[in-house]
Amino acid sequence: MQTVETLNEGLKRAYTLKISAKDIDAKVDAEVKRVAPQIRMPGFRPGKVPTNLVRKMHGEALAQDALNSSIQEGIQSLIAKNKLRPAMSPSVSLEGDYAPGGDAEVKVELEVLPDVPTPSIEGIALERLVVPVPDEAVDEQLKQLASQQKRWEDAEPKHKAATGDQVTMDFAGKVDGVAFDGGTGEGMAVELGSGRLIPGFEEQLVGVKLGDEKTLNVTFPADYGVADLAAKDATFDVKVTAIKTASDPVLDDALATNLGLQSLEQLKGLLKGQLEQQNLGLTRTYMKRKLLDQLAAGHDFPVPPSMVAAEFDQIWAQLQHEAEHEEDVDAAKAELEAERGDYQAIAERRVRLGLLLSEIGNAHGVEVSPQEMNQLIMQAAQQYTPADRERFIAYVRQEPLAAAQLRAPLFEDKVVDFLFDKAEVTEREVTREELEAAIESEEGAIPHVHGPDCGHDHHHDHDHGAKPKKAAKAKQAEAEAVTEEAPAAEEKPAKKAAAKKAKAEEAPAVEDVTEEAPKKKAKKAEAPADEAAAEKPKKAAKKKAD
């Protein structure tokens, strides 16, 4: 096999592989000898079919397999011989008009990972914003919890239902005078003012009494889940079968025992622990944002355009999806288009920081243990249907790319923790509101260097005149997960997951790796007029800016 380099420009490489017909034919011969004993043909004893007949019957398929095998071997040899580190899977194409039995000329194009300069981890200074949990915050959580444990009591027979009361009813819905599937039910209870039903439904129940019969006029939302009902006017004939009022919640040991705990003090301790964990999560998000800003400011090197393009495509797809759920879709999309350049820069920064964190982790021996990897696989498998779990587990164990995507978030967290340990950290006590404001703010609570708070955001934090909220959200998202992959030097990096939610939501344990990956559990279908299906359309999530 002959190899000729045809392009060496920046991070781009191109080669021509010439595979001789002799080499391909030798592979076919070897495969024919291997499979001949397994071939059965009338007139021949098992395993005694002549190889020339085997070649005649299966030669075309074997020749194609031999060519594919030769190409793969050639690419692997090319990568090893030239010590290449592909950024993405190489692009491979046959040159000219290849005819079976002839020589093959193959064009291989790829981008390589850059030589990342040895990252300096000295002199990193971070501020840890510490949020104590006051008793008042615990009491507020306790009251909210108690309000969810309402004790309902039958109202007086002549009581008129008010907001906050629970009304139980039978109902029959119609569109254009015709009943529709799922529009009829009995004994459905709803708390007035909860917003669980179609807009306007609950409001028309205010003032009803036990035994009342009433016709409600409503309009299904334009984005209603059932297309045949979306934006349609409808009537619901309802009969009130019960009205209950809520008694004031009592903060006592009984509240705790109803929740499976032993005492009110134990419940308070649990709530305080949850608040402390939430605050620690915010503190970590803020610190990671500032850490990534410092890393981004101190390192600048070219990154593979293909990786940036893949990152941007997924960010953009998520943002477009969210724009579809805005009240003014056209305006939301126009605003996105105006900021396309910002998101391109975010994608570039994310890729650069991902490579940087990977380099730091590899240089300092940070790794995900086999035991940790097994735990990640088992946790991710729970997202799939029972029938697909074993397939998913086998798929991840066989596909290095899928395993790398699954491993990446934990690897990144470990690298970040390593850098936290190496940094000079000072502490300052703040309130929860101050910490949240520091995360939301583009400028932050301390002087920062460049970039958003997450990790792939090449958006400069102190770009004066930039949109503060969006830039801050981009950084905030970045602080959750710079890369889904953080590829090791010898591994091919995988595509990143879609941009993380602006409010620093946790990245999913694993995304669909390829179209052939096992399918996740399907969401349960919702009934059209039931409380779940008729709930108010929820406001679209804030733009993801990672």
Buried (B, 14 or more C-beta within 10 A) or exposed (E): BEBEEEEEEEBBBBBBBBBBBEBBBEBBBEBBEEBBEEBEEEEEEEEEBEEEBBBEBBBEEBBEBBBEEBBEBBBEEBBEEEEBBBBBEBEBEEEEEBEBEEBBBBBBBBBBBBEBEEBEBEEBEBBBBEBEBEEEBBEEBBEEBBEEEBBBEEBEEEBBBBEEBBBBBBBBBBBEEEEBEBBBBEEBBBBBBBEBBBBEBBBBBBEBBBEBEBEBEBBBBEEBBBEEBEEBEBBBBBBBBBBBBBEEBEBEBEBBBEEEBEEBEBBBEBBBEEBEEEBEEBBBBBBBBBBBBBBBBBBEEEBBBBBBBBBBBBBBEBBEEBBEBBEEEEEBBEBBEEBEEBBBBBBBBBBBBBBBBBBBBBEBEBBBEEEBBEEBBEEBBEBBEEEBBEBBBEBBEEBEBBBBBBBBBBBBBBBBEBBBEBBEEEEEEBEBEBBBBBBBBBBBBBEBBBBBBBBBBBBBBBBEEBBBBBBBBBBBBBBBBBBBBBBBEEBBBBBBBBBBBBBBBEBBBBBEBEEEBBEBEEEEEBBBBBBEBBBBBEEBBEBBBB
